[in-house]
Each structure stands twice: as structure tokens, then as C-alpha cells.
């Protein structure tokens, strides 16, 4: 922001980085869970290991948590005065 970025630009930057990390982690987690499908099937009761509804709910919940965990600090960072931040360093 001290070099001319707007608060919206900073917010978009942080959220985009968090979204990339969230998507990468989600894809990796789904691939690993599909790879160990047999093991998961023996541990779960009443739910198939590849149940699309349960998987979708888990992915949506974790994505919502990741978005919240990145949005709140990003919004707080946009409210910091650049002069105060530069003087702190």
C-alpha cells in the first residue's frame, strides 16, 4: 500500500494466494483419500469411503474455514496505515 496499491488490491492478493493454496490442498487431499479408499472403507461405519455427499460437505466446510482464516487477517491488514507500518520497521 505504501507503493500505491489500494486496499482492494491487497485484499485480492491475499485471498488469491489463499485460494491457490486451498485448491492445491483440497485436490491433494481428495487424491490421497481416493488412493486409500479401501482403508477408509474399513474404518467408516454407515458411510461409503467414496460417498460424494460426505466428501462434498467436507470439502465445502474446509474451504469455508480456509476462506475465513485468510479473509479476516487480510481485511485487518488493509486497515493498517502504511506510514505507521513503515515507521515500525
C-alpha positions, 0 to 999 in steps of 0.5 A: 500500500505504501507503493500505491496499491489500494486496499482492494488490491491487497485484499485480492492478493491475499485471498488469491494466494489463499485460494491457490493454496486451498485448491492445491490442498483440497485436490491433494487431499481428495487424491490421497483419500481416493488412493486409500479408499479401501482403508477408509472403507474399513474404518467408516461405519454407515458411510461409503469411503467414496460417498460424494455427499460426505466428501462434498460437505467436507470439502465445502466446510474446509474451504469455508474455514480456509476462506475465513482464516485468510479473509479476516487477517487480510481485511485487518491488514488493509486497515493498517496505515502504511506510514505507521507500518513503515515507521515500525520497521 
